[in-house]
Amino acid sequence: MKDLNNDSINPLLANPNLAKSKLHGPAIWIAGDPNDLAPWLDSGAVGIVTNTVVLNEMVKKYGQLTEVIKRYIDITDKPIAVEIDGHTSDELLEVGEVFTKMSDQIILKIPATNYALKAFSELKKSGIPTFCTTVFTLSQAVAVAQAGATHILPFCEPYRDVNGDPTKLIRECKQLFDSWENRPFLTAALVRSVDTAYQALKDGSDGIIVFWPIFRDMMQNHLTDEWNKIFLDEWNSMIDAKLMKGIPIK
């Protein structure tokens, strides 16, 4: 595993508290086909997050996994979380090195398992940021945080699927980790609706991971539409009255 010096580590990824101040609030990470994501990266999303379900769809469309990751790298200079998997700590580290060598933008996203703990510890020593996914309990969150994961991803929507509270774990993690120095990020994962995004943000998550259509829909509100029309009509009235001389009207 390569050893990154301090100059090569993105400080917003290595230090959650710095990241929160620099980003001025919760981060929105987006997921999906690389061909669909560029406009949303230019509209405020902080980076891309993948999972193996999406990656399996993308390799069927674009070819080898490394080629898929290159497509993500080609559309942005922002962080890209690549989900990897395997059967042992060593396998995770060896697979992860393939992707971290591709770009310093890469964050490794690893499911919560016992053998992932050693991988998180070794990756932390190398200065490589990590996402821990499939986190469903507070005890799991503590274990992977102590091992060195820099981003904890509490899963939300599966609890809604069984009539549970989708963001209870976010509240529990926030209450516990807020007293830690250099605590991990709390990034809500499997956020499949605007309602769940709202709850996760309200309950204090440092960020959310959404597919780009949810990011788009987060901007929708019938009152916003009503008032946008009122203001645009007034704007157009000034145009019709030819009172916009010197303004680049289209």
N, C-alpha and C positions, 0 to 999 in steps of 0.2 A: 504494500500500500504506500503510495507516495506521501511524502511529508510536505505540507504546504507551509511556506513561511507566512508571517503575519501580513505582509503586503499583498499576498495573493488571496487572502480570505475576505470575502465581502463582509464588512463590519455589520451590516444590517442583518446578516444571517447568523453571524457568530455571537452577537450580543442582543438578546431580545429587548432589553430595556432601551438601548440605543435605537433599535429599530422602531419601537413604539413612538419615540420622540421624533425621529426623522420622518416617519410615515404619517404623522399627525392623525393617528387613529387606526381602526381596524383595517387589515389588508384584505383585498379581494383577489383570490387566486382563481384562475379559470382552467377548465378542462375541455377537451374535445379534439376534433380533427385539426391538425395544423393548418389546413387550408381555410378554416373558419375563424381562427383565433387572432390573426394580426390586427383587425380593426379594434378588437376589445383590448388588446395590449396597448394600443395607442390611446385608449379611452380611460386609462387609470388602473387597469388590473396590474398587480405587482409581479405576476409571474404565472407559470404554467405548472399544473400538477397532473401527472398521469397515474393510471392504475392498470393492472394487468388485463382487466376486462377491455378497457379502451385500447391498450397496446395490441391485444390479440386481434381486435377489429382492424387496427391500422396496418399490421403486418400483412393481413390478407389483402389490403388495398394497395400498400406501397412496397412490400417486400421485407427484407431483413430488418430486425429490430434496430440495429445500429443505423440503418438508413432512415428509419422513422425518427429516431432521436436527432439525427442530423437535420431533418426537416423542421423540427421544433427549434433547434439552435439557429437555423437560417432565418427564422422570422423575428427573432428578438435578441436583445442583449440582456434581457431580464432573467432571473433565476428559473430553472426548470427542474422540477422534482420528478425523478425517474423511479418508478416503482420496480424493485427487483425482488426475486424470491429464490428459494433454494432449500436445502435440507440440513445444512450445517453452518456454523459460524464462518468457517474457512471458505465455504462456497459463496456465501454472501459477500465476503471481502474480495474474493477473486472476481466475481461477477461485477461487483460495484466498481472495481478499479478500471474495468473496460470503459465505463461511462464517465468516471471522473477524469480520465485521461483525455476524453473528447473535448471537454471545455470546463473552465472554472465556474461556469454558470450552473453546473449540475449539483443538485441536492439528491441524496439517496433516500428513497422512501421504502421502508421495510416493515412488514407485518410484525405484530407483537407476538413473539415466541420466546421460549427460554434461550434458544441458541442465538437469537437476535441480540440478546443483552451483551454478549462478548463483542459482537460486531459493532454495536453502538459505542462501546468503550474504546475499541481500537480506532474507529473512525473519528471519534472526538480527539484522540491523541494526534491524529493526522490533520486536524483542523478542518475536517469535512463535515458540513452541516447535514443533518439527517431529519427526516420525518418518520415518526412511528405511527403506523396506521393500524386499523382494526383494534382500537382501544375502546373497551366497553365498561371498564371498572376503574375506580379510583386506585385500587391496589396495583393494577397494571400500569396506570399512568405514573405512579410513584416509582415503580421498579424500573421502567424504561428511562425515566428522567434521571434517576440516580446512576443508571448505566452510562448516560451521556447523550441521549437523544435531545436534539435542540428544539424540535417541534413535536408536540403531542397532539394527535388527531382524534379527539373523541368523536365517535360515530353518532349521528343524530337520527336520521330517517328510519333506521331499523326499529327504534323504540316507538316511533309514531305508528309503524306498521302493526305493532302489537298493543296499540292503545296506551303506550307509555309516554313519559315526558321526554321529548327528544333532546332537551338541553339541560337536563338535571346534572349530567356528568360535567358539563362545562362549568356550572355553578360550583359544584364540589371541587373541581380542580382549581378554579380561580381562588376560592376561599383558602385552599391549602397552599398553593404555589405563590400567592401574592406576598407571602412573608419570606420567600427565598430570595437570596441575592443571585442575580443573573439567572432567574428562573427560566424554564422553557416556554416557548410560545404555546398558546392554546389555540389551535386552529380547527374550527368545526368542519368535519368531513361528512360525506354523504348527505349534503344539503341539496335536496331535490325540489324545493319549493320556496317561493318568496316568504311564506309564513315561517318556515323553519329558519331561513336566513335572518329574518327579523328577530326571532327568539334568540338565536345564537348571538347576534350582535347586542341585543338588549341585556343578555345575561353575562356579557363581558368577555366574549372570545376576542383574541387578538386578530383573528382573521377567519374567513370562511372560504371554502372551496366549492365552486359552483360550475356547472356547465354553462357555456356562454349564453344559451337562451334564458337561463335564470337571471344572469347578470343583466341582460336586456330587460327582462320583465320587472326587475327591481325598480326600474324607472317609471313603471306604469301606475297611474292613479287617475280615477275619473275626475277628481277635482283639479289635478294638475292639467289634464286635458282641457277642461272647461276654461281655466284661467289662461292657459297658453293661447287658446283661440281668442279670448278677449283681447289680450295684449297684441297678438299678431294682427288682428283686425284693425286695431288702432294704428299700428305701424304701417299697415298697407294703406290706411286712410291718408296718412301723411305723404306716402308715395303718390297716391292718386291725385292729391292736391298740388303735386310738384313742389313740395316744401322740403325736399331732401337734397338740394343742390350741394355738390361736393362730397356726397356720401356714395360709396361704391354699391349701388343697388343692383341686384340681379333679378 
